[in-house]
Amino acid sequence: MKIGIPRALLYYYYVPFWKKFFEELKMEVIISEETNKVIVDKGVKESVPEICVPIKLFVGHAIQLLKQNVDYIFVPRMVSITKGEYFCPKFMGLPDMMKHGLEKMEDKILTCYIQSNSDDISDYKNYLSLAKSLGVNEEQIQNAAKVASEEWLTFRMYNKLGYTVPKAIELTKNTYTVKPAKEYKSKSSLRIGLLGYVYNIYDPFINMDVIEKLRELQVEFITFDMMDEQTLVESIEQMEKVLFWTFSNKVLGAGYHLFNRSDLDGIIQITAFGCGPDSFLSKLFEIKSDDTGIPFMMVRVDEHTGENHLQTRIEAFVDMLKRKKQVG
């Protein structure tokens, strides 16, 4: 049986678990291609105009998997991984949007409710509803979830050592000891915080490969997924009320932590047009920037973003930081 996993949204956080889970159940896992113009255009065409570009990308990737004759496309209903907090309603309603909004998709969606008290979503009970469709039993689900959990925890260990998500995924296959990541050794190199959801930070097509551009400019960077979960929580504990959305709180916690660090030269936020929670975050980061004096730039991307526009803004911001550091 072929199970398709779209290379979009939380693929960039949970694919080590999901891929290993299905493989342990003896399924053939098909990952959609890296985002390209065809996938974007198809996702835009088949989605409602008002929805954010990450969802449009997911639609495009799902359609691409459909053409690869997969038996099912895995679209989990992400509900909550933190008590009192939830995922964006679009995540919770995604299986329904896919089933009833796209042609030939109704019988192809494989879904389950994901609820947990932490980032670790490996509780096999989350996946028991898949057993009948996959032709497996509870014991097989339980064993597969256990093995997949170890894979995901290894991935997260490397990620929190400072490796990007793609590199951390690659390192989970290695058996040798891996040291903490260090992009550049020079003390004079710039260090910035790169804020944003994993699917905005790590999809090189939609953000015009911002990570590679920063590397070319010899800029060290840290993202929220490279930080310990407890640090993210503690950084926003002083707030009277946090946001409703878990991943928004992760990015907010990362931002507040980074704005209080003395070794950061600046902070960039990558956000998608049409994202409601990010409209809160951007304003809060602007206020923090004014309070701390650490330069902040928000870059908004959508399906129409041009590479030259983004590259010019990134280069200008980095150049400003370099001049500021030289003067300081």
C-alpha positions in Angstrom: 0.0 0.0 0.0 1.3 3.5 -0.9 0.9 6.3 1.6 1.6 9.8 0.3 2.9 12.5 2.7 2.7 16.1 1.3 6.0 18.0 1.6 4.3 21.0 3.3 3.1 22.4 6.7 4.2 20.1 9.6 6.1 17.8 7.3 9.0 20.0 8.4 8.5 19.0 12.0 7.0 15.6 12.1 8.0 13.7 8.9 10.7 11.7 10.7 8.0 10.2 12.9 5.3 9.8 10.2 7.5 8.3 7.6 9.1 5.8 10.0 5.6 4.9 11.4 4.2 3.9 8.1 7.4 2.1 7.0 7.3 0.0 10.2 3.7 -1.0 9.1 5.2 -2.2 5.8 3.7 0.7 3.8 5.5 2.3 0.9 5.9 6.0 1.7 5.8 8.5 -1.1 6.9 12.1 -0.3 5.8 14.7 -2.7 8.4 16.6 -4.7 10.1 19.7 -3.5 7.9 22.7 -4.0 8.0 24.1 -7.6 6.0 26.5 -9.7 3.7 23.7 -11.0 2.8 22.7 -7.5 2.3 26.3 -6.4 0.1 27.1 -9.4 -2.0 24.0 -8.9 -2.5 24.7 -5.2 -3.4 28.3 -5.9 -5.9 27.3 -8.6 -7.7 24.7 -6.5 -7.8 26.6 -3.2 -10.1 29.5 -2.1 -8.3 32.8 -2.8 -8.6 34.0 0.8 -6.6 31.1 2.4 -2.9 31.5 3.3 -0.2 30.3 1.0 1.1 27.4 3.2 -2.4 25.8 2.9 -2.3 26.5 -0.9 1.0 24.7 -1.0 -0.3 21.7 0.9 -3.2 21.4 -1.6 -0.7 21.5 -4.5 1.5 18.8 -2.9 -1.6 16.6 -2.3 -2.7 16.9 -5.9 0.8 16.0 -7.0 0.7 12.9 -4.9 -2.7 12.0 -6.3 -1.0 11.8 -9.8 1.5 9.3 -8.3 -1.3 6.8 -7.7 -1.0 6.6 -4.0 -3.6 4.7 -2.1 -3.9 7.3 0.6 -2.7 10.8 1.4 -2.0 11.3 5.0 -3.6 14.4 6.4 -3.7 14.3 10.2 -6.2 16.5 12.1 -3.7 18.5 14.3 -5.7 19.5 17.3 -3.5 20.2 20.3 0.0 19.4 21.7 -0.2 21.8 24.7 -2.9 22.0 27.3 -5.2 25.0 26.7 -3.6 25.8 23.3 -4.6 24.6 19.8 -3.5 24.5 16.3 -4.7 27.1 13.8 -8.3 26.2 12.7 -7.1 25.6 9.2 -5.0 22.7 10.5 -7.9 21.3 12.4 -10.2 21.5 9.4 -7.6 20.5 6.8 -8.8 16.9 6.3 -12.4 18.2 5.6 -11.2 20.9 3.3 -9.2 18.3 1.3 -12.0 15.7 1.2 -14.8 18.0 0.2 -13.0 20.8 -1.6 -10.9 18.8 -4.1 -12.0 16.4 -6.9 -11.1 12.7 -6.5 -9.8 13.3 -3.0 -12.7 12.1 -0.8 -11.7 8.4 -0.7 -7.9 9.2 -0.6 -7.6 11.1 2.7 -6.2 9.1 5.6 -6.7 11.0 8.8 -6.6 10.8 12.6 -6.9 13.1 15.5 -3.6 14.2 17.0 -3.8 15.3 20.6 -0.9 15.4 23.1 0.4 17.2 26.1 3.8 17.8 24.4 5.5 18.0 21.0 5.9 14.3 21.2 2.8 13.0 19.3 3.9 9.3 19.4 1.1 8.0 21.6 -0.1 5.1 19.6 -3.7 5.8 20.6 -3.6 8.8 18.2 -3.2 6.4 15.3 -5.6 3.5 16.2 -8.3 4.9 13.9 -5.9 4.2 11.0 -5.8 0.4 11.7 -8.8 -0.6 9.6 -7.8 1.4 6.5 -4.3 0.1 6.7 -5.2 -3.5 7.5 -3.2 -3.7 10.7 -4.0 -4.4 14.3 -3.5 -2.4 17.6 -0.2 -4.2 18.5 1.3 -3.3 15.1 0.2 0.3 15.5 1.7 0.4 19.0 5.1 -1.1 17.9 5.3 1.2 14.9 4.7 4.3 17.0 7.4 3.2 19.5 10.0 2.8 16.8 8.9 6.0 15.0 9.1 7.9 18.3 12.8 7.0 18.7 13.4 8.3 15.2 11.7 11.6 15.9 13.4 12.1 19.2 16.8 11.6 17.5 15.8 14.1 14.8 14.8 16.7 17.5 18.1 16.1 19.3 20.1 17.0 16.2 17.7 19.9 15.4 18.3 21.4 18.9 22.0 21.0 18.5 21.7 23.8 15.9 21.1 21.8 12.7 18.4 22.9 10.2 15.5 20.6 9.8 16.7 19.1 6.5 20.2 18.4 7.9 18.8 17.0 11.1 16.6 14.6 9.1 19.7 13.5 7.2 21.7 13.0 10.4 19.1 10.7 11.9 20.4 8.1 9.5 23.9 8.3 10.7 25.5 6.2 13.5 28.5 8.4 14.3 28.6 11.0 17.0 27.5 14.5 15.8 28.8 17.6 17.4 26.7 20.8 17.8 26.4 22.8 14.6 28.5 25.8 14.0 27.9 27.6 10.8 30.8 30.0 10.9 33.9 30.3 13.2 34.6 34.0 12.7 33.8 36.2 15.7 33.1 39.0 13.3 30.3 37.2 11.5 26.8 38.3 12.0 24.3 36.4 14.2 20.6 36.7 13.6 17.4 35.1 14.8 15.3 33.7 11.9 11.7 33.6 13.1 8.8 31.9 11.5 6.9 28.6 11.3 8.9 25.7 10.0 7.0 25.5 6.8 7.8 29.2 6.0 11.5 28.8 7.0 12.4 25.5 5.4 10.5 25.5 2.1 13.2 27.0 -0.2 10.8 27.7 -3.0 8.3 29.9 -1.2 10.9 31.8 0.7 13.3 32.0 -2.2 15.8 29.9 -0.2 16.4 32.5 2.5 18.7 30.1 4.5 21.0 29.6 1.6 21.1 33.4 1.0 22.1 34.0 4.7 24.8 31.4 4.4 26.2 33.1 1.2 26.3 36.3 3.2 28.1 34.4 6.0 25.4 35.0 8.6 24.9 32.7 11.5 21.2 32.1 12.3 19.0 30.4 14.9 15.4 29.3 14.4 12.8 28.4 17.1 13.1 24.7 16.3 16.8 24.8 17.3 15.8 25.9 20.8 14.7 23.9 23.8 11.0 23.8 24.4 11.3 24.9 28.0 13.2 28.0 26.9 10.3 28.9 24.6 7.8 28.5 27.4 9.8 30.4 30.0 10.3 33.3 27.6 6.6 34.2 27.6 5.7 33.2 31.1 5.6 36.9 32.1 2.7 37.6 29.7 -0.7 37.8 31.4 -2.1 35.8 28.5 -0.4 33.9 25.8 -1.8 33.3 22.3 -4.3 30.5 21.6 -2.1 28.8 19.0 0.8 26.6 20.0 3.2 27.2 17.2 2.6 30.9 17.4 3.6 30.8 21.0 6.7 28.8 20.1 7.8 31.5 17.6 6.8 34.3 20.1 8.8 32.6 22.8 11.8 32.3 20.5 11.5 35.9 19.6 11.3 37.2 23.1 14.3 35.0 24.1 16.4 36.2 21.2 15.5 39.9 21.7 17.0 39.5 25.2 20.3 38.0 24.0 23.4 40.2 23.8 25.0 38.1 21.0 22.3 38.8 18.4 22.8 41.4 15.7 19.3 41.4 14.3 16.1 39.4 13.8 14.2 38.5 10.7 10.7 37.2 10.7 9.4 35.2 7.6 5.6 35.3 7.5 3.0 34.3 5.0 0.4 36.7 3.7 -3.0 36.1 5.2 -1.7 34.5 8.4 -3.9 35.9 11.2 -1.7 34.8 14.2 1.4 36.3 12.6 -0.3 39.7 12.5 0.0 39.6 16.3 3.5 38.3 16.4 4.9 40.9 14.0 3.6 43.8 16.1 4.9 42.3 19.3 8.3 41.9 17.7 8.3 45.5 16.5 7.6 46.6 20.1 10.5 44.4 21.4 12.8 45.8 18.8 12.1 49.3 20.0 12.6 48.3 23.6 15.9 46.4 23.0 17.4 48.3 20.1 17.9 45.0 18.2 17.0 45.6 14.5 14.0 43.7 13.3 12.7 43.1 9.8 9.5 41.3 8.8 9.4 39.6 5.3 6.0 38.6 4.0 5.9 36.0 1.3 3.1 34.7 -0.9 2.7 32.9 -4.2 3.6 36.1 -6.0 6.8 37.0 -4.1 9.7 37.8 -6.4 13.2 36.5 -5.7 14.9 39.8 -6.5 12.6 41.6 -4.1 13.4 39.3 -1.2 17.1 39.0 -2.0 17.4 42.8 -2.1 15.7 43.2 1.3 17.8 40.5 3.0 21.0 41.9 1.6 20.1 45.5 2.6 19.3 44.3 6.1 22.5 42.4 6.5 24.5 45.3 5.1 22.9 47.6 7.6 23.8 45.2 10.5 27.4 45.0 9.3 27.7 48.7 9.2 26.1 49.0 12.7 28.5 46.4 14.0 31.5 48.2 12.5 30.5 51.5 14.0 29.7 49.9 17.4 
